[in-house]
Amino acid sequence: MFAAQDQDDRRAGVRGLTRNHHGALARRLRRAAVGAVCAASVALPLAGAAAAQAATTATAATMTTAATATTKATATTKAVATLTPLNLVNGWTNYGLYAAVTNINGIVHLRGEITTKGTNPVAFTLPAGDRPAARVYVPVDMCGNTNGRLDIKPTGVATVEAEGSDWANASCFTSLDGASFAASASSFTPLTPENGWTSYGSGTASPAARNISGIVYLRGAIKTPGTNPAALTLPAGDRPATEVFVAADMCKATNGRLDIAPNGTVTVETPAGSWANASCFTSLDGVSFATSANSFTPLTLENGWTSYGSGMAAPAVRNTSGIVHLEGAIQTNGTNGGAFTLPPGDRPSAYFTVKADLCGANNGSLFIEPSGVVVVETPAGGWPNAQCLTSLDGVSFAR
């Protein structure tokens, strides 16, 4: 009934090229092939070089190496998270970068990508110090930029679930990048549900909020028998300076979002025709956003992308204790998914795929390369949603 409507959907009818995970995989394979060729070329012996030339080359190489090391040191002066590798079980293996976890100020952040040839959804068990006090449901990206979630119990057991029970998407590729949750209610402020909304119960936490150095994290789960989407009001100190759209998990691992206004009103929104998923269950776990642009570095948009405006923040980035946070919203008339390039100190060490909210509360993702290039991707046929609006709010990853 309450299908989400963006403030400006004038671009939704512009048809563009679909960006999906097959394209991302192709880019990775091309880079791997190029790297292999380059490595082979370097390994070829150099014949007929004079001794003097060899000495000159060695000296130049030493100078180049020193310069490169200095450049890298300068580029990586920002914090890098200390990560603990996860022990994958039941046939799950690392897809690319190894699965890992870090706990910073009581917020647990996951990283890596996993895959399986089997059908057992239990992928790993978190270390004792990284387990949630209550059951959490956290949204994640899956194969083809489809939606899924992690169901994590207080025992640390993490179960992978796909939207529509489409196991092929989960087994093909499940990204842990950007997934986060609060380990406990410590330092959180309880939130009072409104307009018929109540705590979900069933082992999940009661709704609450916590502000850590200007980044607000939500916790818990809610439900309602009604149709009023205004569920909560945040305390004054936990409100964003501009309107934010943040992806959220809903009933049966379906996609939705929270529309959070500067006055603190939190509105639950879903894609057209799927209000029942929100009323059945809306998870607040995994939701985070910046209260302001303080300490953020503005991002320069590329390839026809522009700031969304309409009361939303300009795109920007911030690194806090090795966790990179994005904020703002963008749009484009074009079909080039390459939206911007992150500064050197905010780039990931490998290829990351992080879930993002798109126009109409639809699902999308950001494919982030080690070079800092950020590419917007959507499920098949969903490119108009990315063009209309791509929210960066709530997007984060551990470096």
C-alpha positions in Angstrom: 0.0 0.0 0.0 2.7 2.4 1.0 5.1 1.9 -2.0 8.1 4.1 -1.5 8.2 7.2 -3.6 11.4 9.2 -4.1 11.3 12.9 -4.0 12.3 13.1 -7.7 11.6 10.1 -9.9 11.8 12.0 -13.2 14.7 9.9 -14.4 13.1 6.5 -13.7 11.9 6.2 -17.3 15.3 6.6 -18.8 16.4 3.1 -19.8 20.1 2.2 -19.3 22.5 -0.6 -19.4 22.0 -3.1 -16.6 24.9 -3.5 -14.3 24.9 -7.0 -12.7 27.4 -9.3 -11.0 28.3 -11.0 -14.2 29.8 -7.7 -15.4 31.7 -7.4 -12.1 33.0 -11.0 -12.5 34.1 -10.2 -16.0 36.1 -7.2 -14.9 37.8 -9.3 -12.2 38.7 -12.0 -14.7 40.1 -9.5 -17.2 42.3 -8.0 -14.4 43.5 -11.4 -13.4 44.4 -12.2 -17.0 46.2 -8.9 -17.5 48.1 -9.5 -14.3 49.2 -13.0 -15.4 50.5 -11.7 -18.7 52.4 -8.8 -17.0 53.9 -11.3 -14.6 55.0 -13.6 -17.4 56.5 -10.7 -19.3 58.6 -9.5 -16.3 59.8 -13.1 -15.8 61.3 -13.4 -19.3 65.1 -13.3 -19.2 66.8 -10.3 -20.6 69.7 -11.3 -23.0 72.7 -9.4 -24.2 72.6 -6.6 -21.6 76.0 -5.0 -20.7 77.2 -5.2 -17.2 77.1 -1.4 -16.9 73.6 -1.3 -18.2 72.6 -3.9 -15.6 74.1 -1.9 -12.8 72.3 1.3 -14.0 69.0 -0.6 -14.2 69.5 -2.0 -10.7 70.1 1.4 -9.3 67.1 2.8 -11.1 64.9 -0.1 -9.9 66.1 0.6 -6.3 65.1 4.3 -6.6 61.8 3.4 -8.1 61.0 0.9 -5.4 61.9 3.4 -2.7 59.7 6.0 -4.4 56.8 3.6 -4.7 57.1 2.6 -1.1 57.0 6.2 -0.1 53.9 6.8 -2.2 52.1 3.7 -0.8 53.0 4.8 2.8 51.5 8.2 2.1 48.4 6.7 0.5 47.7 4.4 3.4 48.3 6.6 6.4 44.6 6.3 7.2 43.5 3.6 9.6 43.1 0.0 8.5 40.9 -2.3 10.5 42.5 -5.3 12.4 40.6 -8.4 11.1 40.1 -11.9 12.4 39.7 -14.6 9.6 36.5 -16.6 9.8 36.5 -20.4 9.7 34.0 -21.3 7.0 32.1 -24.6 7.4 29.7 -26.9 5.6 31.3 -26.5 2.2 31.4 -22.7 2.2 34.7 -21.3 0.8 36.1 -17.8 0.2 35.0 -16.4 -3.1 37.8 -13.8 -3.3 39.1 -11.9 -0.3 38.9 -14.1 2.8 36.0 -13.8 5.1 36.8 -11.9 8.3 35.4 -9.9 11.2 36.4 -6.9 13.3 34.8 -5.4 16.4 35.2 -1.7 16.9 33.5 0.1 19.8 31.0 -2.8 20.1 30.0 -2.7 16.4 30.8 -5.9 14.6 31.9 -5.5 10.9 32.2 -8.3 8.4 34.3 -8.4 5.3 34.9 -10.8 2.4 32.9 -12.9 -0.1 31.8 -16.5 0.2 30.4 -19.2 -2.1 29.3 -22.9 -1.9 28.4 -25.8 -4.1 26.2 -27.2 -1.4 22.9 -26.5 0.2 23.7 -26.1 3.8 23.0 -22.4 4.7 25.2 -22.3 7.8 28.4 -20.6 6.7 30.4 -19.9 9.8 30.3 -19.3 13.6 31.6 -15.9 14.9 34.3 -15.8 17.6 32.9 -15.5 21.1 33.7 -11.8 21.4 31.9 -10.9 18.1 28.6 -12.5 18.8 25.3 -10.6 19.2 23.5 -10.6 22.5 20.2 -10.9 20.6 19.4 -12.5 17.2 20.2 -10.2 14.3 19.1 -10.1 10.6 21.5 -8.1 8.4 21.0 -7.4 4.7 23.7 -8.5 2.2 24.3 -8.5 -1.5 24.2 -11.8 -3.5 24.8 -13.0 -7.0 23.4 -10.8 -9.8 23.0 -7.9 -7.3 20.1 -9.7 -5.7 19.0 -9.3 -2.1 19.7 -11.6 0.8 20.6 -11.5 4.5 22.6 -13.1 7.3 20.6 -14.6 10.3 23.1 -14.5 13.2 22.2 -16.0 16.5 23.7 -15.3 20.0 25.7 -18.5 19.6 27.5 -16.9 16.7 26.1 -19.2 14.1 25.5 -17.3 10.8 22.9 -18.6 8.4 22.7 -17.3 4.8 19.2 -16.6 3.4 18.2 -15.5 -0.1 15.2 -13.4 -1.1 12.5 -15.6 -2.5 14.4 -18.7 -1.2 16.5 -18.4 -4.4 19.4 -20.5 -3.1 21.3 -20.3 -6.4 22.0 -16.6 -5.8 23.3 -17.3 -2.3 25.4 -20.2 -3.2 26.9 -18.5 -6.3 28.1 -15.4 -4.3 27.3 -13.9 -0.9 29.1 -10.7 0.0 29.9 -10.0 3.7 31.3 -6.6 2.8 29.4 -3.8 4.6 27.5 -6.1 6.9 27.5 -4.9 10.5 25.6 -5.1 13.8 25.8 -4.2 17.4 27.2 -6.8 19.7 25.0 -5.6 22.7 22.7 -2.9 23.9 25.6 -1.2 25.8 25.5 2.6 25.3 22.4 2.4 23.1 19.4 4.6 23.7 16.0 2.8 23.6 13.6 3.9 21.0 9.8 4.0 21.4 7.8 2.6 18.4 4.9 4.8 17.3 1.7 4.5 15.2 1.0 0.9 16.0 4.6 -0.3 15.6 6.0 -2.6 18.3 9.1 -4.5 19.0 9.3 -7.8 17.0 10.4 -10.0 19.9 11.2 -13.6 19.1 14.8 -13.3 20.3 15.5 -10.0 18.5 16.5 -6.8 20.3 14.2 -4.0 21.2 14.7 -0.9 18.9 17.6 1.4 20.0 20.1 3.9 18.7 23.7 4.8 19.4 25.9 7.6 18.1 29.6 6.8 17.8 31.6 9.8 16.7 28.9 11.1 14.4 27.8 7.7 13.0 24.4 6.5 14.2 23.8 2.8 14.5 20.4 1.2 15.0 19.5 -2.1 16.6 16.6 -4.4 17.0 13.5 -5.3 14.9 9.9 -4.0 14.7 6.5 -5.0 13.2 3.0 -3.5 12.8 -0.5 -4.7 12.0 -1.3 -1.4 10.4 -0.3 0.7 7.4 1.3 3.8 8.9 4.9 3.7 7.8 6.2 6.2 10.4 7.7 3.9 13.0 10.1 5.8 15.2 11.4 9.2 16.1 15.1 9.5 16.8 16.5 11.5 19.8 17.7 15.0 18.8 21.4 14.0 19.0 20.9 11.0 16.7 19.2 12.8 13.8 20.8 13.4 10.4 21.4 16.9 9.1 19.9 15.9 5.8 17.4 13.2 4.7 18.9 9.8 4.4 17.8 6.5 2.7 19.3 3.4 4.2 18.7 -0.2 3.0 17.0 -2.5 5.6 16.1 -6.2 5.8 12.5 -7.2 5.9 10.3 -10.3 6.1 11.6 -13.4 4.3 14.9 -11.7 3.4 13.2 -9.1 1.2 14.5 -5.6 0.5 13.3 -2.3 1.9 14.7 0.9 3.4 14.4 3.5 6.2 13.7 7.1 5.1 15.1 9.1 8.0 14.3 12.9 8.1 16.2 15.7 9.8 13.4 15.9 12.4 14.2 12.3 13.4 11.1 10.7 11.9 11.9 7.1 10.7 9.7 6.0 7.8 9.7 2.3 6.7 9.4 2.0 2.9 9.2 -1.0 0.5 9.2 -1.5 -3.3 5.7 -1.2 -4.8 3.2 -3.8 -3.6 5.3 -5.3 -0.8 4.1 -3.5 2.3 3.2 -6.8 3.9 6.9 -7.6 4.1 7.6 -4.4 6.1 4.6 -4.9 8.5 5.5 -8.5 9.1 9.1 -7.7 10.0 11.6 -4.8 9.6 15.1 -5.2 10.9 17.0 -2.2 12.2 20.2 -4.2 12.5 22.8 -3.2 10.0 21.4 0.3 9.6 23.8 3.2 10.1 24.2 6.8 8.8 26.2 10.0 9.4 24.6 12.8 11.4 26.5 15.4 9.4 29.3 16.0 6.9 31.8 16.8 9.7 35.1 15.0 9.0 33.9 13.8 5.6 35.9 14.4 2.4 33.8 15.5 -0.6 33.8 13.1 -3.6 34.1 14.2 -7.2 31.5 12.6 -9.4 32.4 11.3 -12.8 30.9 10.0 -16.1 27.8 12.1 -15.9 26.8 11.4 -12.3 25.6 14.3 -10.2 24.5 14.9 -6.6 20.8 14.1 -6.1 20.0 17.2 -4.1 16.4 17.5 -2.9 17.5 17.8 0.7 20.0 15.0 0.6 23.7 15.3 1.3 26.4 15.7 -1.4 28.5 12.5 -1.8 31.4 12.2 0.7 33.6 9.7 2.5 35.1 9.3 5.9 37.5 6.7 7.5 36.9 6.0 11.2 39.2 3.4 12.8 39.6 1.6 9.5 35.8 1.6 8.6 35.1 3.6 5.5 31.7 5.3 5.6 29.9 7.0 2.6 27.1 9.5 2.7 24.9 11.4 0.2 22.9 10.5 -2.9 23.6 10.6 -6.6 21.8 10.3 -10.0 22.6 10.1 -13.7 21.0 10.4 -17.1 23.6 8.0 -18.6 24.5 4.3 -18.6 28.1 4.4 -17.3 28.1 2.8 -13.8 31.5 4.4 -12.8 30.3 7.1 -10.4 33.4 8.3 -8.5 36.9 7.3 -7.3 37.7 7.1 -3.6 40.8 8.9 -2.2 43.9 6.6 -1.8 43.5 6.3 2.0 39.8 5.2 1.7 40.3 2.4 -0.9 39.7 -1.3 -0.2 42.6 -3.8 -0.4 40.6 -6.0 -2.8 37.4 -6.0 -4.8 34.4 -5.3 -2.6 30.6 -5.5 -3.3 28.4 -3.5 -0.8 24.7 -3.3 -0.8 23.0 0.1 -1.5 19.5 1.5 -1.7 18.1 2.6 -5.0 15.1 4.5 -6.3 11.7 3.2 -5.0 13.5 1.3 -2.1 14.8 -1.2 -4.7 18.0 -3.2 -4.3 21.4 -2.4 -5.8 25.1 -2.5 -4.9 28.4 -0.7 -5.2 31.3 -2.6 -6.7 34.4 -1.0 -5.2 37.8 -1.7 -6.8 41.3 -1.5 -5.1 42.0 1.5 -7.4 39.1 3.3 -5.7 36.8 3.2 -8.7 33.2 2.8 -7.5 30.7 1.2 -10.0 26.9 1.2 -9.4 25.3 -2.1 -10.2 21.7 -3.4 -10.3 19.8 -6.6 -10.8 18.8 -7.4 -14.4 16.4 -4.7 -15.7 17.0 -2.4 -12.7 19.3 0.2 -14.1 16.6 2.9 -14.2 16.4 2.6 -10.4 20.1 3.4 -10.2 19.8 6.4 -12.6 16.9 7.8 -10.6 18.6 7.6 -7.2 21.5 5.8 -5.7 21.9 6.3 -2.0 25.4 6.2 -0.4 24.0 6.6 3.1 24.6 3.5 5.2 27.3 2.2 2.8 30.5 1.2 4.7 33.3 -1.4 4.6 36.3 -2.5 6.6 39.6 -1.6 4.9 
